[in-house]
C-alpha cells in the first residue's frame, strides 16, 4: 500500500503539478469481471472463472434488491454461475489492461453504495444521493440543489466541463449544473483537448458506456480516443486521469467489502461491491494500491488536487484522498496513441501473492445519514428501495 501523506506542504507541492483533472465514468462491471489480467501483477483478483463473451448476452438485474440477494450469496460463497465470469482483459480490453499495469490500480475501490447507476453517479459527483434507485425515464427527472465538485470548482473560479450523453445525465439532476453551457456532448472532449477545463467529467451514451449488452470494446475505444487527444495536446504530464465504472452491474466479485453504512432495513449500503478505479498520468505513481476507498474518494481527491476547500458533505470531505499518488518528479511514458499497436508490459515471471485485505476503515456500521443541500438544509436519508 502506498503511504498516506498528510503534510500540507507536500500536498501543495503535489497539487501544483496538476493543472487538469479528467474523470471518466463508464458502466456496470466489477473488478474481478474486468481485470483478470492484473492477477499476474499480484492484484487480488479472481482467476479461472469462465471467460465472458463480448458482447454480454443480457443486462443483469443490479438494483438494490438484487444487490442484497447477491450480498447474501457472496457472503455464503454461493455465486450465481451467470454472473461468475470474466473478460479476457488483454484480448478484449487491451488499452485498459495497459493502463492498469502502468498506472495506479486501486484493487479495493468500491461503488459508493450497493445499488445501481444513478445513486453511484451522484456519489461520484457530490458524495451523496437522495435516492437508491434509478428515477423512471418515463417521468420528469428529479432535480436536487445539492453541492457537487463541478459546482464547487465554479464557486472557486475554476473552469469545469461535463461531457455527457444526449440527455445531459447525470449532471441534469443538479440545480446548479442543469442547463449550464459547460455541459457538452461526450465527443467534444476531443476538440477541447487543446484548451482543457481545470476539471472535466466524461460520460457516454450507450453503447459507448459499456453498459450490457454493449460491445465493451466500443467504450474502451472512446476512452482511448479521449486520452490520446489530451496527450497529443501536450497535457500528459499536467493531467491526472481517473477512470471508473459506476456500479457492479450484477457481476460477481470475490471480495467482501466492509460494512460501514446501512439502510433502516439493516442491509449494508456502503461499501458497495468492488468496481475498477484506474489513476494515471505523467506524474502518477503506478502500482497496486490496496487501501479501501469508494466513489466518494474520487471527489475528495479532486478537492485536494485542485486545492479546493471542503464541499460540505461529510461523507466526501472525510473520505480517503489519493493525492499521495502524485509525484511531481515523475514523467511517466505516454500511453500508446489511439489506433497504434499496444505492447503490454511484461509482468513478473512468477506472479506475486496478493496482499492481505486491509482492515475495515471502521469497526461498526453507521445508519446512512441525511442529504446536505447547498442552502444548509437537509433531506432525509435515502430509503426509497427497501429490501426487507
C-alpha positions as CSV (number, residue, x, y, z in Angstrom):
1,X,0.0,0.0,0.0
2,X,1.3,3.5,-0.8
3,X,1.7,5.8,2.1
4,X,-1.0,8.3,3.0
5,X,0.6,11.7,3.1
6,X,-0.9,14.4,5.3
7,X,1.7,17.2,5.4
8,X,0.2,20.3,3.9
9,X,3.4,21.4,2.3
10,X,3.9,18.2,0.4
11,X,0.2,18.2,-0.6
12,X,0.7,21.7,-2.1
13,X,3.8,20.6,-4.0
14,X,1.9,17.7,-5.5
15,X,-1.1,19.7,-6.4
16,X,1.0,22.4,-8.1
17,X,1.9,19.9,-10.7
18,X,-1.7,19.2,-11.6
19,X,-3.4,21.6,-14.0
20,X,-6.2,19.4,-15.1
21,X,-8.2,16.5,-13.7
22,X,-10.3,14.3,-16.0
23,X,-12.8,11.7,-14.6
24,X,-14.2,9.1,-16.9
25,X,-17.3,7.2,-15.7
26,X,-18.3,4.0,-17.6
27,X,-20.9,1.5,-16.6
28,X,-21.6,-1.8,-14.8
29,X,-18.5,-4.0,-14.3
30,X,-16.8,-5.4,-11.2
31,X,-13.0,-5.6,-10.6
32,X,-13.0,-9.4,-11.0
33,X,-15.2,-9.2,-14.1
34,X,-12.9,-6.8,-16.0
35,X,-9.3,-7.1,-14.7
36,X,-8.2,-10.8,-14.5
37,X,-5.0,-9.6,-16.3
38,X,-3.9,-7.9,-13.0
39,X,-3.5,-11.2,-11.2
40,X,-0.2,-11.6,-13.0
41,X,1.0,-8.5,-11.2
42,X,-0.1,-9.6,-7.8
43,X,-3.6,-7.9,-7.6
44,X,-6.3,-9.6,-5.6
45,X,-8.5,-10.6,-8.5
46,X,-10.1,-13.9,-9.3
47,X,-8.7,-16.2,-11.9
48,X,-10.0,-19.3,-13.6
49,X,-13.6,-18.1,-13.9
50,X,-15.3,-18.8,-17.2
51,X,-14.5,-16.3,-19.9
52,X,-17.2,-13.8,-20.6
53,X,-18.2,-13.5,-24.3
54,X,-18.3,-10.0,-25.7
55,X,-20.8,-8.5,-26.0
56,X,-22.7,-9.9,-23.0
57,X,-25.9,-11.6,-23.8
58,X,-28.1,-9.7,-21.3
59,X,-28.2,-6.9,-18.8
60,X,-28.4,-8.4,-15.4
61,X,-30.6,-7.1,-12.6
62,X,-28.5,-4.9,-10.4
63,X,-30.9,-2.8,-8.3
64,X,-30.9,-2.6,-4.5
65,X,-32.9,-5.9,-4.1
66,X,-30.6,-7.7,-6.5
67,X,-27.6,-6.4,-4.6
68,X,-29.0,-7.7,-1.3
69,X,-29.5,-11.1,-2.8
70,X,-26.0,-11.1,-4.2
71,X,-24.6,-9.9,-0.9
72,X,-26.1,-12.8,0.9
73,X,-24.9,-15.3,-1.7
74,X,-21.4,-13.7,-1.8
75,X,-21.1,-14.0,1.9
76,X,-22.2,-17.6,1.8
77,X,-19.8,-18.4,-1.1
78,X,-22.6,-19.4,-3.5
79,X,-22.0,-17.3,-6.6
80,X,-24.6,-17.3,-9.4
81,X,-23.0,-19.0,-12.5
82,X,-24.4,-16.5,-14.9
83,X,-22.5,-13.6,-13.1
84,X,-19.4,-15.6,-12.2
85,X,-17.5,-14.7,-15.5
86,X,-14.5,-12.6,-16.6
87,X,-13.5,-10.8,-19.7
88,X,-10.1,-11.7,-21.2
89,X,-8.6,-8.3,-20.4
90,X,-5.6,-8.2,-22.7
91,X,-7.6,-9.6,-25.6
92,X,-10.9,-7.7,-25.3
93,X,-9.7,-4.6,-23.4
94,X,-6.0,-4.1,-24.2
95,X,-5.9,-0.4,-23.6
96,X,-7.5,-0.8,-20.2
97,X,-5.0,-3.7,-19.4
98,X,-2.2,-1.3,-20.3
99,X,-3.4,1.5,-18.1
100,X,-4.0,-0.9,-15.2
101,X,-0.5,-2.3,-15.4
102,X,1.3,1.0,-15.9
103,X,-0.8,3.4,-13.7
104,X,-2.3,3.0,-10.2
105,X,-4.6,0.1,-9.9
106,X,-7.0,0.6,-7.0
107,X,-7.7,-3.0,-6.2
108,X,-10.1,-2.3,-3.3
109,X,-12.1,0.6,-4.8
110,X,-15.8,0.1,-4.3
111,X,-19.0,1.5,-5.7
112,X,-20.2,4.1,-3.3
113,X,-23.4,2.3,-2.4
114,X,-24.6,-1.2,-3.1
115,X,-27.2,-0.5,-5.8
116,X,-27.5,0.6,-9.4
117,X,-26.5,3.6,-11.6
118,X,-28.0,6.9,-10.5
119,X,-27.1,6.8,-6.8
120,X,-23.5,5.9,-7.7
121,X,-23.2,8.6,-10.3
122,X,-24.3,11.1,-7.7
123,X,-21.8,9.8,-5.2
124,X,-19.0,10.4,-7.7
125,X,-20.2,14.0,-8.5
126,X,-21.0,15.1,-4.9
127,X,-20.6,12.3,-2.3
128,X,-24.3,11.8,-1.6
129,X,-27.6,10.7,-3.1
130,X,-31.3,11.3,-2.1
131,X,-32.3,8.1,-3.9
132,X,-31.3,4.5,-4.0
133,X,-32.8,3.7,-7.4
134,X,-32.8,5.0,-11.0
135,X,-35.5,7.6,-11.5
136,X,-38.1,6.3,-14.0
137,X,-37.2,7.5,-17.5
138,X,-40.8,7.9,-18.5
139,X,-41.4,10.6,-15.8
140,X,-39.9,14.1,-15.4
141,X,-36.4,13.7,-13.9
142,X,-35.9,15.0,-10.4
143,X,-33.6,17.9,-9.7
144,X,-31.9,18.5,-6.3
145,X,-29.9,21.5,-5.2
146,X,-27.0,19.5,-3.8
147,X,-23.4,20.6,-3.9
148,X,-21.1,19.0,-6.5
149,X,-17.4,19.0,-7.3
150,X,-18.2,20.7,-10.6
151,X,-20.3,23.5,-9.0
152,X,-17.7,23.8,-6.2
153,X,-15.0,24.4,-8.8
154,X,-17.1,27.1,-10.4
155,X,-17.8,28.7,-7.0
156,X,-14.0,29.0,-6.5
157,X,-13.3,30.4,-10.0
158,X,-12.0,27.2,-11.6
159,X,-13.2,26.1,-15.0
160,X,-15.1,22.9,-15.5
161,X,-16.9,21.0,-18.2
162,X,-19.1,17.9,-18.2
163,X,-19.2,15.8,-21.3
164,X,-22.4,13.7,-21.3
165,X,-24.8,11.8,-23.5
166,X,-27.7,13.4,-25.3
167,X,-29.9,14.0,-22.2
168,X,-27.1,15.6,-20.0
169,X,-27.4,12.8,-17.5
170,X,-26.4,12.7,-14.7
171,X,-25.5,16.4,-14.2
172,X,-29.0,17.4,-15.2
173,X,-30.1,16.2,-11.7
174,X,-28.3,19.1,-10.1
175,X,-30.0,22.5,-9.9
176,X,-26.6,24.4,-10.2
177,X,-25.5,22.4,-13.2
178,X,-28.7,21.8,-15.1
179,X,-28.7,23.8,-18.4
180,X,-25.2,25.1,-17.9
181,X,-23.3,26.0,-21.1
182,X,-20.4,23.9,-19.6
183,X,-22.4,20.7,-20.3
184,X,-21.4,19.4,-23.8
185,X,-21.7,16.1,-25.7
186,X,-19.1,13.4,-25.0
187,X,-17.1,13.6,-28.1
188,X,-16.4,17.3,-27.7
189,X,-13.6,16.5,-25.3
190,X,-11.6,15.5,-28.5
191,X,-11.7,19.0,-29.8
192,X,-11.4,20.6,-26.4
193,X,-8.2,18.8,-25.6
194,X,-6.1,21.7,-26.6
195,X,-8.0,24.0,-24.2
196,X,-9.0,21.8,-21.3
197,X,-11.0,23.0,-18.4
198,X,-9.4,22.5,-15.0
199,X,-12.0,19.8,-14.1
200,X,-13.6,17.6,-16.7
201,X,-16.0,14.7,-16.2
202,X,-17.0,12.4,-19.1
203,X,-20.0,10.1,-19.6
204,X,-21.1,8.3,-22.8
205,X,-24.4,7.2,-24.3
206,X,-25.0,3.5,-25.0
207,X,-23.3,1.5,-26.4
208,X,-20.1,3.6,-25.7
209,X,-20.8,3.5,-21.9
210,X,-20.0,-0.3,-21.8
211,X,-23.4,-1.0,-20.2
212,X,-24.6,-4.5,-21.1
213,X,-25.5,-5.5,-23.7
214,X,-22.9,-3.3,-25.4
215,X,-19.7,-4.5,-27.0
216,X,-17.3,-3.3,-24.4
217,X,-14.5,-2.6,-26.9
218,X,-16.6,0.3,-28.2
219,X,-16.5,2.1,-24.9
220,X,-12.8,1.4,-24.4
221,X,-12.1,2.9,-27.8
222,X,-13.9,6.1,-26.8
223,X,-11.7,6.4,-23.7
224,X,-8.6,5.7,-25.7
225,X,-9.5,8.4,-28.2
226,X,-10.0,10.9,-25.4
227,X,-6.8,10.1,-23.6
228,X,-4.9,10.2,-26.9
229,X,-6.3,13.6,-27.7
230,X,-5.3,15.0,-24.4
231,X,-1.8,13.5,-24.7
232,X,-1.4,14.8,-28.2
233,X,-2.3,18.3,-26.9
234,X,0.7,18.2,-24.6
235,X,-1.2,17.6,-21.3
236,X,0.0,14.1,-20.2
237,X,2.3,15.5,-17.5
238,X,-0.1,18.1,-16.0
239,X,-3.2,16.0,-16.1
240,X,-4.5,13.4,-13.6
241,X,-6.9,10.9,-15.2
242,X,-9.3,8.8,-13.2
243,X,-11.3,6.0,-14.9
244,X,-14.0,4.1,-13.0
245,X,-17.3,2.2,-13.5
246,X,-20.4,3.4,-11.8
247,X,-21.7,0.1,-10.3
248,X,-21.4,-3.6,-10.2
249,X,-23.9,-4.3,-12.9
250,X,-24.9,-7.7,-11.4
251,X,-21.5,-9.2,-11.9
252,X,-19.8,-11.3,-9.2
253,X,-16.7,-10.2,-7.3
254,X,-15.0,-12.5,-4.8
255,X,-14.1,-9.9,-2.1
256,X,-16.4,-9.0,0.8
257,X,-16.4,-5.2,1.2
258,X,-16.5,-3.6,4.6
259,X,-19.9,-2.7,6.0
260,X,-19.6,1.0,7.0
261,X,-23.2,2.3,6.3
262,X,-26.6,0.6,6.3
263,X,-30.2,1.4,5.5
264,X,-33.0,1.2,8.0
265,X,-33.7,-2.4,7.0
266,X,-30.3,-3.3,8.2
267,X,-28.8,-4.2,4.8
268,X,-25.3,-3.0,4.0
269,X,-25.2,0.1,1.8
270,X,-21.6,1.1,1.8
271,X,-19.2,0.0,0.7
272,X,-20.8,-1.4,-2.4
273,X,-19.1,-4.2,-4.4
274,X,-15.6,-3.6,-5.8
275,X,-15.5,-1.8,-9.2
276,X,-12.3,-0.8,-11.0
277,X,-10.6,2.6,-10.5
278,X,-7.5,3.4,-12.6
279,X,-5.5,6.5,-11.8
280,X,-2.9,7.5,-14.4
281,X,-1.0,10.4,-15.9
282,X,2.6,11.6,-16.3
283,X,3.0,12.3,-12.6
284,X,1.0,9.4,-11.2
285,X,2.9,6.7,-9.3
286,X,2.0,3.3,-10.6
287,X,1.4,0.1,-8.8
288,X,-1.3,-1.9,-7.0
289,X,-2.9,0.2,-4.2
290,X,-4.8,-1.9,-1.6
291,X,-6.4,0.7,0.6
292,X,-10.2,0.6,0.9
293,X,-11.9,3.5,-0.9
294,X,-15.1,4.2,-2.7
295,X,-16.6,6.6,-5.3
296,X,-16.6,9.4,-2.7
297,X,-12.7,9.2,-2.7
298,X,-12.8,10.5,-6.3
299,X,-14.4,13.8,-5.2
300,X,-12.1,14.1,-2.2
301,X,-9.1,13.6,-4.4
302,X,-10.3,16.3,-6.8
303,X,-10.6,18.7,-3.9
304,X,-7.1,18.0,-2.8
305,X,-5.6,18.0,-6.3
306,X,-7.2,21.4,-7.1
307,X,-6.7,23.0,-3.7
308,X,-10.4,23.4,-3.0
309,X,-11.9,23.6,0.5
310,X,-14.3,21.1,2.0
311,X,-17.5,20.6,0.0
312,X,-19.8,20.5,3.0
313,X,-20.7,16.8,2.5
314,X,-19.2,14.8,5.4
315,X,-19.1,11.5,3.6
316,X,-16.9,13.1,0.9
317,X,-14.9,15.6,3.0
318,X,-13.8,12.8,5.4
319,X,-13.0,10.3,2.6
320,X,-9.6,8.8,1.8
321,X,-7.7,11.0,-0.6
322,X,-5.4,9.7,-3.4
323,X,-3.4,12.8,-3.8
324,X,-0.3,10.9,-2.5
325,X,-0.3,9.1,-5.8
326,X,1.1,12.3,-7.4
327,X,4.9,12.6,-7.6
328,X,6.0,15.9,-9.2
329,X,9.3,14.4,-10.0
330,X,7.8,11.7,-12.3
331,X,7.3,11.9,-16.0
332,X,5.9,8.5,-17.0
333,X,6.0,7.4,-20.6
334,X,2.9,8.4,-22.7
335,X,0.4,5.6,-23.4
336,X,0.1,4.2,-26.9
337,X,-1.6,6.6,-29.3
338,X,-5.1,5.7,-30.4
339,X,-5.1,3.1,-33.1
340,X,-1.5,2.0,-32.7
341,X,-0.3,-1.4,-31.5
342,X,-0.4,-1.9,-27.8
343,X,2.6,-3.7,-26.4
344,X,1.7,-4.9,-22.9
345,X,4.3,-4.5,-20.2
346,X,5.6,-7.9,-19.0
347,X,4.5,-9.0,-15.5
348,X,7.0,-10.7,-13.2
349,X,7.9,-14.3,-14.2
350,X,6.3,-15.5,-11.0
351,X,3.1,-13.6,-10.0
352,X,3.4,-12.1,-6.5
353,X,0.9,-13.3,-4.0
354,X,-1.9,-10.8,-3.4
355,X,-1.6,-8.6,-0.3
356,X,-4.0,-9.5,2.5
357,X,-7.1,-7.4,2.7
358,X,-6.6,-4.3,4.8
359,X,-8.7,-3.9,8.0
360,X,-12.0,-2.2,7.5
361,X,-12.0,1.6,7.9
362,X,-14.4,1.4,10.8
363,X,-15.4,-1.4,13.1
364,X,-19.1,-0.6,13.2
365,X,-21.6,0.3,10.5
366,X,-23.5,3.5,10.8
367,X,-27.0,4.3,9.6
368,X,-27.0,6.3,6.4
369,X,-27.1,10.0,7.1
370,X,-29.1,12.9,5.7
371,X,-28.5,14.6,2.4
372,X,-27.0,18.1,2.6
373,X,-28.2,20.9,0.3
374,X,-26.4,24.0,-0.8
375,X,-28.6,26.3,1.3
376,X,-27.6,24.4,4.5
377,X,-30.8,22.5,4.9
378,X,-31.0,18.7,4.6
379,X,-33.2,16.0,3.1
380,X,-34.0,12.7,4.9
381,X,-31.6,9.8,4.4
382,X,-32.3,7.8,1.2
383,X,-34.5,4.9,1.8
384,X,-36.7,4.5,-1.3
385,X,-35.8,0.9,-2.2
386,X,-36.0,-1.2,1.0
387,X,-35.3,-4.9,0.5
388,X,-36.7,-6.4,3.7
